[in-house]
Amino acid sequence: MPTRPEFDNLILQGSTEWRKLCQNDTYINDFPNKHFDLETVLHAGIRPLSISHDQSFVGFFIPEKFDSLQGVMSFDQIWDKISSVTDGIEFEPRVYIISWNDHFFVLKVEENAYYIIDTLGERLYEGCSKAYILRFDDNTMIYENVAEEKSQKNDTKDKEEMICKGKECCREFIKRFLAAIPLKELEEQEKKETISYVSLHHRLQIEFNLSYLLSSSSSSLTSSPFSSSSTTSTL
């Protein structure tokens, strides 16, 4: 994984390249909101990067709850395929560019850990303006605040209940934390009226794009001092 200075430099480089894309009239005509898709970025040739379409996946969060999404691949099915790859004898780390809800973030899959790398701090908590890297390994735990009644009074208090442990907390973090708000909003809306497929597609579709470098001389990301630390999240 990149060191902190390397990560800062990558973000600076990315911002510079994004501003260059914003100066291209053709790109702006196609994406007036400046939310360029992955194909556009790859076509621009910013880095010697490509996508393995045969090993990439497109699915939806909780499709079973919406009639128009019956039969499509779910987020959990995608995750099962990705996690099963780590069981191989000669496993090589993989880097997925994840596209969801008009934004990209990176998932790095290692044999003993998952990493989420994101530049949109608002995904982590409201008001956060910093990029972040989260590591999920065997020591990671996710807790949920659960309301319980006090024995002597007619009120409640919150207690923490562990809902997941280990590197698979990464799956639960994406489902229960990153995607929680739009999922809840759509479920409530579906109870009142049928939601259009376009709206569901926009807010629930998630793409896992397996990336690789075209240059054979390039190696995987260097190790990072952050790689020895675990992540504990409370939802």
C-alpha positions in Angstrom: 0.0 0.0 0.0 1.2 3.6 -0.5 2.8 5.5 2.3 1.0 8.6 3.6 3.2 11.0 1.4 2.7 8.7 -1.6 -1.0 8.7 -1.0 -1.1 12.5 -0.8 0.9 12.7 -4.0 -1.4 10.3 -5.8 -4.4 12.5 -4.8 -2.6 15.6 -6.0 -1.8 14.0 -9.3 -5.4 12.7 -9.7 -6.8 16.2 -9.1 -4.5 17.6 -11.7 -5.5 15.1 -14.3 -9.2 15.6 -13.5 -8.8 19.3 -14.2 -7.2 18.5 -17.5 -10.2 16.3 -18.4 -12.5 19.2 -17.5 -10.8 21.3 -20.2 -11.7 18.9 -22.9 -14.9 20.1 -24.6 -15.9 16.7 -25.9 -15.7 15.2 -22.4 -17.6 18.1 -20.9 -20.3 17.8 -23.5 -20.8 14.1 -22.6 -20.5 14.7 -18.8 -21.6 18.3 -18.0 -21.5 17.4 -14.3 -17.9 16.4 -14.7 -18.5 12.9 -13.3 -16.6 11.1 -16.0 -17.1 7.4 -16.4 -14.3 4.8 -16.3 -14.2 4.3 -20.0 -13.6 8.0 -20.6 -10.7 8.1 -18.1 -9.1 5.0 -19.6 -9.6 6.4 -23.2 -7.8 9.5 -22.1 -4.6 7.4 -21.5 -3.7 9.1 -18.2 -2.1 5.9 -17.0 -1.1 2.6 -18.6 -4.1 0.9 -17.1 -6.7 -1.5 -18.5 -9.7 -3.5 -17.2 -10.1 -7.2 -17.4 -13.8 -7.4 -18.4 -13.9 -11.2 -18.1 -13.1 -10.9 -14.4 -15.2 -7.8 -13.6 -18.7 -7.8 -12.2 -21.8 -5.7 -12.3 -24.6 -6.2 -9.7 -27.0 -4.5 -7.4 -27.6 -4.0 -3.7 -30.5 -6.0 -2.3 -32.2 -6.7 -5.8 -34.6 -9.2 -4.1 -36.5 -6.3 -2.5 -37.4 -4.7 -5.9 -39.6 -6.3 -8.4 -37.8 -4.8 -11.4 -34.5 -6.2 -10.3 -35.5 -9.8 -9.8 -32.9 -12.2 -11.2 -30.0 -9.8 -11.5 -26.6 -10.4 -9.8 -26.5 -9.1 -6.2 -23.7 -7.4 -4.4 -23.4 -10.5 -2.1 -23.0 -12.8 -5.1 -20.2 -10.6 -6.5 -18.5 -10.6 -3.1 -18.6 -14.4 -2.8 -16.9 -14.7 -6.2 -14.2 -12.2 -5.2 -13.5 -13.7 -1.8 -13.4 -17.2 -3.2 -10.4 -16.2 -5.3 -8.3 -15.7 -2.3 -8.5 -19.4 -1.5 -6.3 -20.2 -4.4 -2.8 -21.6 -3.8 -1.1 -19.0 -6.0 -3.2 -16.0 -5.2 -2.0 -12.7 -6.5 -3.3 -9.4 -5.0 -6.1 -7.8 -7.1 -7.2 -4.2 -7.4 -10.8 -3.4 -8.3 -12.0 0.0 -9.3 -15.5 0.2 -7.9 -18.1 2.4 -9.5 -21.1 3.3 -7.5 -23.5 6.2 -7.1 -21.5 8.6 -9.4 -18.2 8.0 -7.6 -15.2 5.6 -7.7 -13.2 4.0 -5.0 -10.6 1.3 -4.9 -10.8 -2.2 -3.3 -7.5 -4.0 -3.0 -7.9 -7.7 -2.3 -5.0 -9.5 -0.6 -4.9 -13.0 0.8 -5.2 -11.9 4.4 -6.8 -8.5 4.1 -9.0 -6.1 2.1 -8.4 -2.4 1.7 -10.8 0.4 0.8 -9.1 3.4 -0.7 -11.4 6.4 -1.2 -10.9 10.1 -1.8 -14.5 11.1 -0.8 -14.3 11.5 2.9 -18.0 12.3 3.2 -18.5 8.5 2.7 -16.7 7.9 6.0 -18.5 10.6 8.1 -20.4 13.8 7.5 -18.1 16.8 7.1 -15.0 14.7 6.4 -12.9 16.3 3.6 -10.0 13.9 3.6 -9.2 10.8 1.6 -8.8 7.6 3.6 -7.5 4.0 3.5 -9.3 1.3 5.6 -7.7 -2.1 6.3 -9.9 -5.1 7.1 -8.1 -8.2 8.4 -8.5 -11.0 11.0 -8.4 -8.4 13.9 -11.1 -6.2 12.4 -14.5 -5.9 14.2 -17.7 -4.0 13.4 -20.1 -3.1 16.1 -23.7 -1.9 15.9 -25.5 0.3 18.4 -28.5 -1.6 19.7 -31.2 0.1 21.8 -32.1 -1.8 25.0 -34.6 -1.0 27.7 -33.4 0.0 31.1 -34.7 -2.2 33.9 -35.9 0.5 36.3 -37.1 3.3 33.9 -39.3 3.5 30.9 -36.5 4.6 28.6 -33.8 3.1 26.5 -30.0 3.2 26.2 -27.7 2.1 23.5 -25.3 -0.8 23.8 -22.7 -2.0 21.3 -23.2 -5.4 19.7 -20.6 -7.1 17.5 -22.1 -8.0 14.2 -19.0 -9.1 12.3 -15.3 -10.0 12.8 -12.4 -10.6 10.4 -11.6 -9.4 7.0 -15.2 -10.0 5.8 -16.1 -6.9 7.8 -15.2 -5.2 4.5 -18.4 -6.6 2.9 -20.5 -5.5 5.9 -18.9 -2.1 5.9 -19.9 -1.5 2.3 -23.5 -2.8 2.8 -24.3 -1.5 6.2 -22.3 1.8 6.1 -21.5 3.1 2.7 -24.8 2.0 1.1 -27.1 2.3 4.1 -28.7 5.7 3.5 -29.7 5.2 -0.2 -30.9 1.7 0.4 -33.2 2.8 3.2 -34.5 5.7 1.2 -35.4 3.5 -1.7 -37.0 0.9 0.5 -39.3 3.5 2.0 -40.1 4.9 -1.4 -40.9 1.5 -2.8 -43.6 1.0 -0.1 -45.4 4.1 -1.5 -44.9 3.7 -5.2 -43.1 1.7 -7.8 -39.6 3.1 -8.4 -38.4 3.4 -12.0 -35.7 1.0 -13.2 -33.6 4.0 -14.1 -33.6 5.3 -10.5 -32.8 1.9 -9.1 -30.0 1.4 -11.7 -28.5 4.8 -10.8 -28.5 4.3 -7.0 -28.1 0.6 -6.5 -25.9 -0.6 -9.3 -22.3 -1.3 -8.3 -19.5 -2.3 -10.6 -16.3 -4.1 -9.7 -13.7 -3.5 -12.4 -10.6 -5.6 -12.1 -7.7 -3.4 -13.2 -4.2 -4.2 -14.3 -1.1 -2.3 -15.5 -0.2 -2.6 -19.2 3.5 -2.1 -18.5 5.1 -5.4 -17.5 7.9 -3.5 -15.7 5.5 -2.0 -13.2 5.1 -4.0 -10.0 2.4 -4.0 -7.4 2.0 -1.3 -4.8 4.8 -1.1 -2.2 4.2 -2.1 1.4 3.0 0.6 3.8 3.4 1.1 7.5 -0.4 1.3 7.6 -0.6 -2.4 6.5 0.1 -3.7 10.0 -2.8 -1.9 11.6 -6.4 -3.1 11.8 -9.7 -1.2 11.5 -12.5 -1.3 14.0 -15.7 0.4 12.9 -18.8 1.3 14.9 -22.0 1.7 13.0 
